[in-house]
Amino acid sequence: MKYYEKEKIAAVPVQDAVGKVLLHDITQIVPDLFKGPCFRKGHIITQEDVAKLLDLGKKNIYVSGLEGEVHENDAALRIARAAMGKGLSISDPKEGKVGVFATSLGLLKINVAALEELNSIQEVIFATLHTNQVVEPGQELAGTRVIPLSIDESLVIEAEAVCKRHWPIIEVKPLARLDVGLVITGSEVFSGRIRDGFGPVVAKKFEALGSRITRKIIVSDELSMTVSAIKELLEEGAGMIAVTGGMSVDPDDLTPAAIRAAGGEIVSYGAPVLPGAMFMLAYIKDVPVVGLPGCVMYHRASIFDLILPRLLAGETLHRSDMVKMGHGGFCASCKECRFPACNFGK
């Protein structure tokens, strides 16, 4: 009999383990076909199992528990439950790991500094997707486990305390279902010379996140018309207003001035994101007003796709939030766009 972990864990030869309870999952790997538990924790080893275990390279089996320590499965469950906020569910332990899943469409939020503190605890790991991305129901967002088969309970208690101080470490914020007002600028659209190509794109992006365009107003490149349209949509109760086009430095592009003239308090005109440098974010009272540059119409992913979910999740963004977006804010323009399963905005 061999002893490990300060003589607390007993490992016996497989041939001597018949009738004993397995303390951990045993994994089987078939290249390119399968990876998963062949025997699960709690399985009572039979004589028929011995040959299979030897085929898996298992000469010895752990057969006793630990005094003052917590099994890897129980530790992972405790840490996951302590860390998780709203909009999440957790899986049963599998080979020591507990998965964290979204229960609804929403915005994933990770307390990154707290996550780093949690992972600084010896023998504890908690891995997540990047924060501030839209996630779908049933999507796996994170996983946690401890490194050894068992862990000193004091370390689990320390991990739980970190989670309590900074709760939640991970959550999914629901997205508000807003009635959105849309202002399309451009004399060429207003006069009927060309059709509106911006509106359908913007409407589709809102609809994908559960909101809807309740009214669209097309205006010419005139300051007073754009201001009047914004104010009209506000009076009708729009929960957000999007103004498309007119965001460059051309003399006919007056959208930023119109948003200011309508009462907008400017958070940022310009963002360190490509595509999307000419984006504007403002608030009129508590209603977000966004000025959308032309790239939103013809790029699958742009600044708008990064900002919109956060606004719908109820976040009030500041200039500092925009500044931070430079790291990861460059779209690689891949031949086959995989957004949001890529580095853009992360």
HUFEN-V80035 format. One line per field, one symbol per residue. ss: DSSP state (~ for helix, > for strand, _ for the rest). phi: phi as a letter, one per 20 degrees, with the letter a starting at -180 (. if undefined). psi: psi as a letter, one per 40 degrees, with the letter a starting at -180 (. if undefined). A space follows every 10 residues. Layout:
ss=???
phi=???
psi=???
This chain:
ss=_>>>____>> >>>~~~____ >____>>>>> ___>>>>>>_ ___>__~~~~ ~~~~~____> >>______>> >~~~~~~~~~ ~~~>___>>> ___>__>>>> >>___>>>>> _~~~~~~~~_ ___>>>>>__ __>>>____> >>>>>>___> >>~~~~~~~~ ~~~~~____> >>>>____>> >>>>>_~~~~ _______~~~ ~~~~~~~~__ _>>>>>>>>_ __~~~~~~~~ ~~~~~____> >>>>______ ____~~~~~~ ~___>>>>>_ ___>_____> >>>>__>>>> >>__~~~~__ __~~~~~~~~ ~~______~~ ~~~~_____> __________ ______
phi=.dccllmddd ddggfeefne efebfdedcd gmcbbafecd gnfefdfffg fffffeneec cfccecemcd fgffffffff ffeedfmccc effclndded cfdbfrdfcd efffffffff fgmdcbdcff fmcfcdgnfe dabcadfefb cgffffffff fffffdfefb bcefefdeed ecdddpffeg enfcefefgf ffffffffdn dbeebccece fcgfffffff fffffenfeb cdddmmdeef feedggffff feofefebdo bfccepfefc cbcdldefcd ddfffffddf cbgffeeggf ffenfeecgf ffgffffned fflfgdfdge ebefnd
psi=hiiifffdhh hiiddeehei hheiihihhh hedihihdhi hehhhidddd dddddeehdi hheiahheih iddddddddd dddhaifiii iiihfeihih iieihahhhh gdddddddee hhehihhiii ifihiihehh diiiiididi ihdddddddd dddddehidh ihhihigihh hhhhihdddd eediiheddd ddddddddee iihdhhhhii ghdddddddd dddddefhei hhhiifeaei dehedddddd deehhhdhhh ifhhiedeih hihhbehhhh hhiddddehd hadddddddd ddeehhiidd dddeedheeh hefidhhehe gaehe.
